[in-house]
Amino acid sequence: MTEDQANAVAEALGGEPWNSGGGIWLVRFSRSDGRLVIASDDAVCEYEDEEAFDRGDATTMIVLC
């Protein structure tokens, strides 16, 4: 997703736009239980914590088609 899209999604849903590098923008949602939800233009993934995100170890993934 583009920076503008990430900003719009983050504003609408209460997340934080995040540039993951290479012009790729994501939206991060930090939950009160420490879990992390990441939305891209092709999937929404939940991670147990920041370390699981760094490893790419999603506990739940919804692929957007």
N, C-alpha and C positions, 0 to 999 in steps of 0.2 A: 504494500500500500504506500501511497505517497505521504509526504509530511502533512499536506492539507487534509487528506483523508484520515490519518491517524489523529490529528488534532480534533477533527469533527467527531469521530467516534469516541475519543476520550472525553470530550466535553459532554456529549450526549449521555454517556453511560457512567461517567465518574471515574474513568481510568486515567492513566498517565501515558502520553505519547513517548515512544522510545525509539531512538535510531540504533538499530543493531549492526550498522555498518554496511558499506556498499550501497547506500541509498535505499536500504530496506527499513521501513518503519513498521513498528508493532505498537500495540496498546497493552500496557501492563495494568493488572488489577491485583493489588495486594489485599488478601483477605485477613480478617481479624484473627483467624486460627493459624496464620503463618503460611498458608498455601498461596500460591502464585498462579494467576490465570493470565495467559498470553493470547491475544487475538491478532491474527495476521489476515491477509486478504484471502487465504485459502484454508485456514483452520483456527480452531479455538482449543487450546490445551491447558490442562491443569497440572501443576507440579506441586509436589509435597513441600518443597522449600526452594530457596535460591540455589542451593547446591545441586538439587535435582534438575533445575532448569539449566544450569551450566553443563551438566552431563547429558542433557537432552532426554531425560528419563521422565516422560509425561505419564501420569497415572490415568488420565482421561484425555481423549482426543476426539473432537468433532470436526470432520472434514467438510468444508463448505464447497459445494460444487456449483 
